[in-house]
Amino acid sequence: MTGVQTCALPILQKFINNLESRIYATISQNIAAQLFKSNGATNGEFTVDGNTMQWSSNGQEISLHITDANGNSTDVVVPYGSLAW
């Protein structure tokens, strides 16, 4: 019986990690859809685990500002022209 108990935690942790990954992927997909959608939202903000993400689009570039729980921040600006495929 101890073998089952020992294996349960890693399996549960794998499940939780997979679920978190899927949730973050869905959030990312929703933001990307808004950024590239005609008449979509031009800005937004959300917080995950103390990290605040703000994004905006002016029609020519996409800006992403990320601030962690300690106040450190990162800015990413991507021109629309570089996203052509």
C-alpha positions in Angstrom: 0.0 0.0 0.0 2.9 2.4 0.6 3.8 2.1 -3.1 0.4 3.6 -4.1 0.7 6.4 -1.6 4.3 7.2 -2.8 3.1 7.4 -6.4 0.0 9.4 -5.8 1.8 12.7 -5.0 3.9 12.8 -8.2 0.8 11.9 -10.3 -1.2 14.6 -8.5 1.6 17.1 -9.1 1.8 16.2 -12.8 -2.0 16.8 -13.0 -1.7 20.2 -11.3 1.2 21.2 -13.5 -0.7 20.2 -16.6 -3.8 22.0 -15.5 -1.8 25.2 -14.8 -0.1 25.0 -18.2 -3.5 24.6 -19.9 -5.0 27.6 -18.0 -2.0 29.8 -18.9 -2.1 28.7 -22.5 -5.8 29.6 -22.7 -5.2 33.0 -21.2 -2.4 33.5 -23.8 -4.7 32.4 -26.6 -7.4 34.8 -25.5 -5.0 37.7 -25.3 -3.6 36.9 -28.7 -7.1 36.6 -30.2 -8.0 40.0 -28.8 -4.8 41.6 -30.1 -5.3 40.4 -33.7 -9.1 40.5 -34.0 -10.7 43.2 -36.0 -12.4 45.6 -33.5 -10.9 43.6 -30.6 -9.9 45.0 -27.3 -7.0 47.4 -27.6 -5.7 46.9 -24.0 -6.1 44.8 -20.9 -4.6 43.8 -17.6 -4.6 40.7 -15.4 -2.7 39.4 -12.4 -1.4 35.9 -11.9 0.5 34.8 -8.7 1.4 38.5 -8.0 2.6 39.1 -11.5 0.7 41.9 -13.3 0.5 41.8 -17.1 -0.6 44.8 -19.0 -1.0 44.8 -22.8 -2.0 47.3 -25.4 -2.2 47.6 -29.2 -2.2 50.8 -31.2 -2.7 49.1 -34.5 1.0 49.3 -35.4 2.6 47.6 -32.5 1.8 45.4 -29.5 3.1 46.4 -26.1 3.4 44.0 -23.1 4.4 45.3 -19.7 5.0 42.6 -17.0 5.6 43.5 -13.3 6.5 40.8 -10.8 5.5 40.7 -7.2 8.8 42.5 -6.2 8.2 45.4 -8.6 10.7 44.3 -11.2 9.3 44.9 -14.7 9.9 43.9 -18.3 8.6 45.6 -21.4 8.2 43.9 -24.8 7.1 45.8 -27.9 6.4 43.9 -31.2 5.7 45.7 -34.4 2.8 44.3 -36.4 4.9 44.2 -39.6 7.2 41.6 -38.1 4.2 39.2 -37.4 3.3 38.7 -41.1 3.1 35.0 -42.2 
